Amino acid sequence: LLQAWTNSINQANKKALLAWAKETGIDLVQINGQRRYGGPPPGWVGDPPPAGTEVFIGKLPQDMYENTLIPLFQRVGTLYEFRLMMTFSGLNRGFAYAKYSTQCAAKEAIAAFNNFSVREGCAIVVCRSTEKCELSVDGLAAAVRQRELEAVLRRVTAGILSVTLHASPGQQRAQLAVLKYSSHYAAAMAKKTLMEGNMRLSGAAIRVDWLNPDLKQKLQSGEEKPSPGWVQRAKHQGLPKQVPPSPVLHNALEHLNTLCRSQYLGPPLFLTKCVQANPNGWLRFWCQVVIPGCPMPFTGFTWVQKDGPGRSGHEEAKIAVALQVLRMLGESLRGTRANL
């Protein structure tokens, strides 16, 4: 009875949608309550569009489908992707997302279609999508390491770009991970998977949510304590262990530059900021490495000694973080041991 009722809902509009899809050759794929066109569309060449190219569409009539919406939103620019949120009954949920090839086209869509009447008495809302791509995973056991977590996430989610670990701001002896994904869609699907799967690591239950902007700012400014994924704590006073000088370690910057040149990634840009100085000579740095050919920057913390002969604390931090980036890129320096 339920299936018969579901099939009987707006038969005319459903038939019109099927006829349009057949006539245009457009392929619509429904996954987890979303029906998607493109991402990328047929004939697309190059990388996905940058941030700021997606718009949110709200207050849609629930019996309006892609055969009406896609041609409408294509009037102002090329669509890279269109996602219509669906119910089990075959009605839409009243909202959708359109991603354009350029930021200019997205702005034009907002100007043209916000408060636009798609039917008499049905004015839709069109505004910029927040395009959240970062998740926070709190409650990880202290024993969890970055590589272990990243390996698990690659198995159960798609589009993961980076994983960084920090001390949990609300739980003792626990860690918080920041996960960056390639798109809002990838992040939303990962959030759904991790929450529904009740994921556990090292026996600990976790809490998954969108990364809070205030927490993100604290983590970036170094107000929250980082995890052992980037900072090795010594047994006394929470300080890193002394690392004996190594000529190979000092060549990490040159090695990273050579790797970036050979892979045509562009020269790496280092950003360093001293966030803590201890009386015994250790400095704690927040570091970020931006490589033009990589989709996201590498960010973390490291400990170094105060200015050594011929090098400042900032230079020492660059050397330490360069080695960590090499590790994350899958490169290894033979005979090198480093504690970051």
Secondary structure in CASP SS format (residue, H / E / C, confidence):
PFRMAT SS
TARGET T0000
AUTHOR 0000-0000-0000
METHOD secondary structure of the structure
MODEL  1
L C 1.00
L H 1.00
Q H 1.00
A H 1.00
W H 1.00
T H 1.00
N H 1.00
S H 1.00
I C 1.00
N C 1.00
Q H 1.00
A H 1.00
N H 1.00
K H 1.00
K H 1.00
A H 1.00
L H 1.00
L H 1.00
A H 1.00
W H 1.00
A H 1.00
K H 1.00
E H 1.00
T H 1.00
G C 1.00
I C 1.00
D C 1.00
L C 1.00
V E 1.00
Q E 1.00
I E 1.00
N C 1.00
G C 1.00
Q E 1.00
R E 1.00
R E 1.00
Y E 1.00
G E 1.00
G C 1.00
P C 1.00
P C 1.00
P C 1.00
G C 1.00
W C 1.00
V C 1.00
G C 1.00
D C 1.00
P C 1.00
P C 1.00
P C 1.00
A C 1.00
G C 1.00
T C 1.00
E E 1.00
V E 1.00
F E 1.00
I E 1.00
G E 1.00
K C 1.00
L C 1.00
P C 1.00
Q C 1.00
D C 1.00
M C 1.00
Y C 1.00
E H 1.00
N H 1.00
T H 1.00
L H 1.00
I H 1.00
P H 1.00
L H 1.00
F H 1.00
Q C 1.00
R C 1.00
V C 1.00
G C 1.00
T C 1.00
L E 1.00
Y E 1.00
E E 1.00
F E 1.00
R E 1.00
L E 1.00
M E 1.00
M E 1.00
T C 1.00
F C 1.00
S C 1.00
G C 1.00
L C 1.00
N E 1.00
R E 1.00
G E 1.00
F E 1.00
A E 1.00
Y E 1.00
A E 1.00
K E 1.00
Y E 1.00
S C 1.00
T C 1.00
Q H 1.00
C H 1.00
A H 1.00
A H 1.00
K H 1.00
E H 1.00
A H 1.00
I H 1.00
A H 1.00
A H 1.00
F H 1.00
N C 1.00
N C 1.00
F C 1.00
S E 1.00
V E 1.00
R E 1.00
E C 1.00
G C 1.00
C E 1.00
A E 1.00
I C 1.00
V E 1.00
V E 1.00
C E 1.00
R E 1.00
S C 1.00
T C 1.00
E C 1.00
K C 1.00
C C 1.00
E E 1.00
L E 1.00
S E 1.00
V E 1.00
D E 1.00
G E 1.00
L E 1.00
A E 1.00
A C 1.00
A C 1.00
V C 1.00
R C 1.00
Q H 1.00
R H 1.00
E H 1.00
L H 1.00
E H 1.00
A H 1.00
V H 1.00
L H 1.00
R H 1.00
R H 1.00
V H 1.00
T C 1.00
A C 1.00
G C 1.00
I E 1.00
L E 1.00
S E 1.00
V E 1.00
T E 1.00
L E 1.00
H E 1.00
A E 1.00
S C 1.00
P C 1.00
G C 1.00
Q C 1.00
Q C 1.00
R C 1.00
A E 1.00
Q E 1.00
L E 1.00
A E 1.00
V E 1.00
L E 1.00
K E 1.00
Y E 1.00
S C 1.00
S C 1.00
H H 1.00
Y H 1.00
A H 1.00
A H 1.00
A H 1.00
M H 1.00
A H 1.00
K H 1.00
K H 1.00
T H 1.00
L H 1.00
M H 1.00
E H 1.00
G C 1.00
N C 1.00
M C 1.00
R E 1.00
L E 1.00
S C 1.00
G C 1.00
A E 1.00
A E 1.00
I C 1.00
R E 1.00
V E 1.00
D E 1.00
W E 1.00
L C 1.00
N C 1.00
P H 1.00
D H 1.00
L H 1.00
K H 1.00
Q H 1.00
K H 1.00
L H 1.00
Q H 1.00
S H 1.00
G C 1.00
E C 1.00
E C 1.00
K C 1.00
P E 1.00
S C 1.00
P C 1.00
G C 1.00
W C 1.00
V C 1.00
Q C 1.00
R C 1.00
A C 1.00
K C 1.00
H C 1.00
Q C 1.00
G C 1.00
L C 1.00
P C 1.00
K C 1.00
Q C 1.00
V C 1.00
P C 1.00
P C 1.00
S C 1.00
P H 1.00
V H 1.00
L H 1.00
H H 1.00
N C 1.00
A H 1.00
L H 1.00
E H 1.00
H H 1.00
L H 1.00
N H 1.00
T H 1.00
L H 1.00
C H 1.00
R H 1.00
S H 1.00
Q C 1.00
Y C 1.00
L C 1.00
G C 1.00
P C 1.00
P C 1.00
L E 1.00
F E 1.00
L E 1.00
T E 1.00
K E 1.00
C E 1.00
V E 1.00
Q E 1.00
A E 1.00
N C 1.00
P C 1.00
N C 1.00
G C 1.00
W E 1.00
L E 1.00
R E 1.00
F E 1.00
W E 1.00
C E 1.00
Q E 1.00
V E 1.00
V E 1.00
I C 1.00
P C 1.00
G C 1.00
C C 1.00
P C 1.00
M C 1.00
P C 1.00
F E 1.00
T E 1.00
G E 1.00
F E 1.00
T E 1.00
W E 1.00
V E 1.00
Q E 1.00
K C 1.00
D C 1.00
G E 1.00
P C 1.00
G C 1.00
R E 1.00
S C 1.00
G H 1.00
H H 1.00
E H 1.00
E H 1.00
A H 1.00
K H 1.00
I H 1.00
A H 1.00
V H 1.00
A H 1.00
L H 1.00
Q H 1.00
V H 1.00
L H 1.00
R H 1.00
M H 1.00
L C 1.00
G C 1.00
E C 1.00
S C 1.00
L C 1.00
R C 1.00
G C 1.00
T C 1.00
R C 1.00
A C 1.00
N C 1.00
L C 1.00
END
